[in-house]
């Protein structure tokens, strides 16, 4: 058998049905790509202390003792076997055929035990577990040791199918497997010392030792990395051949006037990145660039200068923001930075001035008509908006540049809808993210983009001190945190207090934040997340009594949100109690304290973004991470890491390690299982594989863009990516 698309019926109708219904495995390839989760040895026991309640597990353990007792309310007996790893213990309960299980599970026997972990009276147990005992090995000591050291693959299993049942199915398939057509070119395999595809499957599923496992994993990681990089290389090549109207810098107009009036000097990084983008905009092919930078690095200024270059060249620029608060902030800050340059048609407008239009879903009818007319007529050189920009009735006179802020909040179709509004070729695209991206992710998620980074912070930015406040263990620390806010307000400064939720009822809007699941937090007896509405009432009557407080969250009417933000920016509010609606884009230099309640409920990048709201002027900033997570728990370690550094690039790697890379080609868009099953982009070894695969893929696509000379690779690419992922890559 040489076809991985062969239906699993070849191993038996009954087994095929179980694997299809329980694990969504339908073909030979599906089964062979259902990789072992880990490997155990008969001579080594599983650490039972790490078992989590509710988890479906398979463990290697030794029977310690067994007890048979009568049932309380009906006839029959219960057999309880206790298995151990030498330190911890786990109970196995059998309510049927107690005698049969008692005879098999004798003290000293070892085997695989599988079931769902539950807890009863503080003891972990498996009720009616499946199990398979190891055969005893008689004979020479050397043979016995080899038997004990043999690797046993432990597969992701389900209630209806055990790990060893999967192993038997895999063994059946491997017994029928012949040579497989190999998608990796022979020269590439030779250069990087990779085993063939069929051999990789054999080594992975039936390894003799760890060398076999490592050789198989290296090869299968290359398959995943190379397929993704070939797809991205083809996209890059296709994009480079698309036409776009050049937008070269025009001397003596808006951009020159703006630069001349800047009250500060651009950083070296801003100048260098600006020159790269300026050259891209002058090209006859569309720019497709990712601008990443740490919090406060000045990405908006770089984007504004690019927009002005396009306006000077006769085009328009659209800035797409994820929330109304951020869109309004951009409109206010850009208008303020431009001054008379943004007041075209007004008495105090500068020569060559333009307009900055705002288009959001909450605009009144008259304001909306005016914004639509400004965009369609070309009077507004810069149009800033939310998803409202994507609507069909929105048109542009000459859309030359699309800037996407916080791009991870937008789907592929949304970005594509805005790009399609260009009437003449494809517009240049500048994608911005304030969440620094590790190199591996940049080469995978954004592998079709040209990436530039701003690492240098502008002069005048003040340091931000970050402290973890253990509210449960040391309540006096929390009291002191409230005092620090009062002290800052007494000196004429302002503060943010951020909560995970708006109130205790209903679903939160997207801008209320993506919370870390409770299971990750390491807090026993975990209460509900703190809410803005409740905390505001408590603070007004308690630790912040007498101060001017206001709430800001996603359920407020857009006009009310804008009113609150304007009042806070004007210094009319001392403390803003908010959700993560203030996470990005909010710029109030007088705010010096960021207090994050239930900080363990937020991810690393979100905490870093929130911290970036303070220290934005000449005053030093203070970030207080309030938590009830226990010391030493994963949540506390995460918070300690955030407190230990303000380097967003370092934190981004930690964030990725904790969130896992998921499906780098967009699981949210496709809904299928992850494309990357073997590759882990956070590992140094895998980073090297991705880099080499990118080089190999680029060279191959340059030589054979249609993959005409590599039909097996083309077929494997289609199968791995699927139609929806291929479409995703075409649109991204």
Secondary structure, DSSP 8 states (H G I E B T S, - for coil): ---TTSBGGGG-HHHHHHHHHHH---BHHHHHTS-EEEEEETTS---GGG--TT-EEEEEEEEEEEEEEE-SSSSSEEEEEEEESSS-EEEEEESSSHHHHHHHS-TT-EEEEEEEEEEETTEEEEES-EEEE-----S-HHHHHHHHHSEEEEE--BTTB-HHHHHHHHHHHHHH------SS-HHHHHHTT---HHHHHHHHHS-SSHHHHHHHHHHHHHHHHHHHHHHHHHHHHHHHTS-B------TTSHHHHHHHH-SS---HHHHHHHHHHHHHHTSSS--EEEEEE-TTS-HHHHHHHHHHHHHHTT-EEEEE-SSHHHHHHHHHHHHHHHGGGGBTTSTT--TT--EEEEE-TT--HHHHHHHHHHHHHS-EEEEEESGGGGSTT---SSEEEEEESSGGGS-HHHHHHHHTT-SSB--EEEEEESS---HHHHHHTTTTSEEEEE----TT---EEEEEEETTT-HHHHHHHHHHHHHHHHTT-EEEEE-SBS-SSS---GGG-----GGGT--TT-----BHHHHHHHHHHTTTTTS-EEEE-TTS-HHHHHHHHHHHHTT--SEEEE-GGGSSS---TTEEEEEETTGGGS-HHHHHHHHTTSS-SSS-EEEEEEE---TTSHHHHHHHHHHH---HHHHHHHHHHHH----TTTHHHH-SS-S-SS--TTSHHHHHHHHHHHHHHHHHHHH-TT-TT-HHHHHHHHHHHHHHHHHHHHH-
